[in-house]
Each structure stands twice: as structure tokens, then as C-alpha cells.
Amino acid sequence: MLLLLAVGPSGHLAAQVSVRASLGARFSTALVKDSIVVPIHLKPGIAPALLLSVRDEFQGPYTGDLTIDLSPTTLKREETGTSADAGSVTTVAFTLGLRRELHAGVAARLGLGGLLYLTDDTGVFQQGEGGVFPLIALGASYAPSFGARHRLEVVLNYDVHRFMTPALRTTGFPNPRPVHRLALTVSARLIGK
């Protein structure tokens, strides 16, 4: 929607708006931990992270953005030193963020949004994915001088949400579990400023 508002009648982006793409890798903590008899963890593997953002520069030092973040990954069930395939999942996160440049080439970002798990409805997702999980995101970026032409940035993103599914609730997990995700990406301007 931010992109649609930024495009004028001529079909060109407004001067202060840019569209950016980021590609990198993401690490996530376990979705499920249990230790009734032996410790069991359900963990996403290291995943590719693909982000598409629309940025709009405001008056002053702040920039607003709308970001869509995709990460397809496999799930592993770890139990007493063994690991087994537990299917796959794709996370889709949407965030609205506020970014501020702190120093030449260094910026910080705070974002709020939601995250969805898209799965094949097996295992912990057999009764549904659990809906949209509220998400808080923090980020830091560095724009090296050699990448100025394409506005290249190296970005470290962190986010956290609380995970629970209907299947986990029916098997006796009373509380959502915090899931922390960390992504390191390289970002480049596609169009705009």
C-alpha cells in the first residue's frame, strides 16, 4: 500500500521512496522444547532470508518502511543426540518499521508486525498453524562506501514472537514459547532513492 501511495500519476516513484531487496541467512531458536523423559527440541534449520522493503524518507532523521520477509526452512526433531526430519515450514513476516541513521553509514531500525507459518499441516501444525503471531523486530545496518552506487547495506535483523499451535495446546503445552530469529543479509536498492 505504501508503494501504491508513493507512485504518482506518471507511474514514477516519488523522489524520497525506494524499493529494496535483501538476501541472506537466518537462524532461529527452537519452536518446541520438552523434557518429560528426555530432552526434545523442534528446531528450524538455518534458512535463506529474502526481504522486500519499501522505504519512505520523512522530514528529519527518520525513514519509514514496510517489509515483507520470507524464510523457507526444514524442521528437525532433536532427541538424545539424534536428529530426524520433521517436515518443512515457510515463515512470512510483515513489519512496519521506523529507521534512523545514527552515524555516517550506520542506522538502526525498530519494527512491529506479524508472522505466519505456512506448512503442510503435519506434526505440531496438524490442527493449524496458530494464526498471525505478533512480532517485534530490531535491526542495525551498515552502508559501506564502496556500495554507494547501489545503496548496498549489510543488515543484522533480530525479531521475536511467541509460538503456539492448537496441536501443542491439546497435548498439554499451556504457554506460548518465545522464538528468537537472527538474520544477516545484504540489501540493495532496486528502484528509487
C-alpha positions as CSV (number, residue, x, y, z in Angstrom):
1,M,0.0,0.0,0.0
2,L,2.9,2.3,0.8
3,L,4.3,1.6,-2.6
4,L,0.9,2.4,-4.3
5,L,0.7,5.7,-2.4
6,A,4.3,6.6,-3.4
7,V,3.6,6.1,-7.2
8,G,2.3,9.3,-8.7
9,P,0.0,9.6,-11.8
10,S,3.0,9.4,-14.1
11,G,3.8,5.9,-12.8
12,H,7.2,7.0,-11.3
13,L,8.1,6.7,-7.6
14,A,8.2,9.8,-5.5
15,A,11.7,11.2,-5.0
16,Q,12.1,10.1,-1.4
17,V,10.7,6.5,-1.8
18,S,12.9,3.4,-2.6
19,V,12.3,-0.3,-3.1
20,R,15.0,-2.6,-1.7
21,A,15.7,-6.3,-1.8
22,S,17.7,-8.2,0.8
23,L,19.1,-11.8,0.7
24,G,20.9,-13.6,3.5
25,A,20.7,-16.4,6.1
26,R,18.5,-16.8,9.2
27,F,19.0,-18.7,12.5
28,S,16.0,-19.4,14.7
29,T,15.7,-20.8,18.2
30,A,13.6,-23.9,18.9
31,L,9.9,-23.8,18.3
32,V,9.2,-26.5,20.9
33,K,11.3,-27.7,23.9
34,D,10.2,-30.6,26.1
35,S,11.9,-32.8,28.6
36,I,9.3,-35.2,30.2
37,V,11.7,-38.2,29.9
38,V,14.4,-37.0,27.6
39,P,15.0,-33.5,26.1
40,I,13.2,-33.0,22.8
41,H,13.7,-29.9,20.6
42,L,11.9,-29.0,17.4
43,K,14.2,-26.5,15.6
44,P,14.1,-24.8,12.2
45,G,17.3,-25.2,10.3
46,I,19.5,-22.3,9.1
47,A,17.3,-20.8,6.4
48,P,17.6,-18.4,3.5
49,A,16.1,-15.0,4.3
50,L,14.5,-12.9,1.5
51,L,13.2,-9.5,2.3
52,L,11.5,-6.8,0.1
53,S,11.1,-3.3,1.6
54,V,9.6,0.0,0.6
55,R,11.2,2.9,2.3
56,D,9.9,6.5,2.6
57,E,12.1,9.3,3.9
58,F,10.3,11.6,6.3
59,Q,11.2,15.1,7.3
60,G,14.1,14.9,9.7
61,P,16.3,11.9,10.5
62,Y,13.7,9.2,10.2
63,T,12.7,6.8,7.4
64,G,9.6,4.6,7.5
65,D,9.4,1.2,5.8
66,L,7.1,-1.7,5.0
67,T,8.9,-5.0,4.9
68,I,7.9,-8.5,3.7
69,D,10.2,-11.2,4.9
70,L,10.2,-14.8,3.6
71,S,12.2,-17.8,5.0
72,P,11.6,-21.4,3.8
73,T,13.3,-24.0,6.0
74,T,13.3,-27.6,7.2
75,L,12.3,-28.6,10.7
76,K,14.5,-31.0,12.8
77,R,13.4,-33.0,15.8
78,E,16.4,-33.4,18.1
79,E,16.2,-36.1,20.8
80,T,19.1,-37.5,22.9
81,G,21.8,-36.7,20.3
82,T,19.8,-37.8,17.3
83,S,18.2,-35.7,14.7
84,A,15.2,-36.5,12.4
85,D,13.4,-34.7,9.6
86,A,10.1,-33.2,10.8
87,G,8.9,-31.5,7.7
88,S,9.3,-28.0,6.3
89,V,7.9,-24.6,7.0
90,T,7.9,-21.2,5.4
91,T,7.7,-18.1,7.6
92,V,6.2,-14.9,6.2
93,A,6.6,-11.8,8.3
94,F,5.2,-8.3,7.7
95,T,6.5,-5.3,9.6
96,L,6.1,-1.6,9.7
97,G,9.4,0.0,10.8
98,L,11.0,3.2,11.7
99,R,14.7,3.7,10.8
100,R,17.1,6.3,11.9
101,E,20.7,7.0,10.7
102,L,22.9,7.1,13.8
103,H,26.2,7.9,12.1
104,A,27.5,8.1,8.5
105,G,26.5,4.7,7.0
106,V,25.2,3.2,10.3
107,A,21.5,3.0,11.0
108,A,19.1,1.3,13.5
109,R,15.5,0.1,12.9
110,L,12.5,-0.8,15.1
111,G,9.6,-2.7,13.6
112,L,6.3,-4.1,14.6
113,G,4.2,-6.6,12.7
114,G,3.0,-10.2,12.4
115,L,4.4,-13.6,11.4
116,L,2.7,-16.5,9.7
117,Y,3.8,-20.1,9.5
118,L,2.9,-21.8,6.2
119,T,3.1,-25.6,6.4
120,D,1.7,-28.9,5.2
121,D,-0.4,-29.3,8.4
122,T,1.6,-32.2,9.9
123,G,3.3,-32.6,13.3
124,V,2.8,-29.6,15.6
125,F,0.9,-27.9,12.8
126,Q,-1.6,-30.8,12.2
127,Q,-4.5,-28.8,13.7
128,G,-3.5,-25.5,12.1
129,E,-0.6,-23.0,12.1
130,G,-1.8,-20.9,15.0
131,G,-2.7,-17.7,13.1
132,V,-0.7,-14.5,13.0
133,F,1.9,-14.1,15.7
134,P,2.7,-10.5,16.9
135,L,6.3,-9.7,16.1
136,I,8.9,-7.2,17.4
137,A,11.9,-6.5,15.2
138,L,15.2,-4.7,15.7
139,G,17.8,-4.1,13.1
140,A,21.2,-2.5,12.5
141,S,22.7,-1.7,9.1
142,Y,26.0,-0.6,7.7
143,A,26.4,1.0,4.3
144,P,30.0,0.6,3.1
145,S,31.3,3.4,0.9
146,F,32.2,1.1,-2.0
147,G,28.5,0.2,-2.3
148,A,27.2,3.7,-2.5
149,R,26.1,3.5,-6.2
150,H,23.5,0.7,-5.5
151,R,23.0,1.8,-1.9
152,L,24.3,-1.5,-0.6
153,E,23.9,-2.3,3.1
154,V,24.9,-5.1,5.4
155,V,22.0,-5.7,7.8
156,L,21.7,-7.6,11.0
157,N,18.0,-8.2,11.9
158,Y,16.6,-9.7,15.1
159,D,13.0,-10.4,15.9
160,V,11.0,-12.3,18.5
161,H,7.5,-13.7,18.6
162,R,5.6,-16.2,20.9
163,F,4.9,-19.6,19.2
164,M,1.9,-21.8,19.9
165,T,-0.3,-24.1,17.8
166,P,-3.7,-25.8,18.5
167,A,-2.0,-29.2,18.4
168,L,0.5,-28.1,21.1
169,R,-2.3,-26.8,23.3
170,T,-4.2,-30.1,23.1
171,T,-1.1,-32.1,24.1
172,G,-0.7,-30.0,27.2
173,F,1.6,-27.1,26.4
174,P,-0.1,-24.3,28.3
175,N,2.0,-21.3,27.3
176,P,3.4,-19.9,24.1
177,R,7.2,-20.2,23.7
178,P,9.3,-17.2,22.7
179,V,11.1,-17.8,19.4
180,H,14.1,-15.6,18.6
181,R,15.3,-15.2,15.0
182,L,18.5,-13.6,13.7
183,A,19.2,-12.8,10.1
184,L,22.3,-11.5,8.4
185,T,21.6,-10.0,4.9
186,V,22.9,-7.9,2.1
187,S,20.4,-5.3,0.9
188,A,20.4,-3.3,-2.4
189,R,18.2,-0.6,-3.8
190,L,16.1,-1.8,-6.8
191,I,14.4,1.5,-7.6
192,G,14.1,4.9,-6.1
193,K,16.4,7.0,-4.0
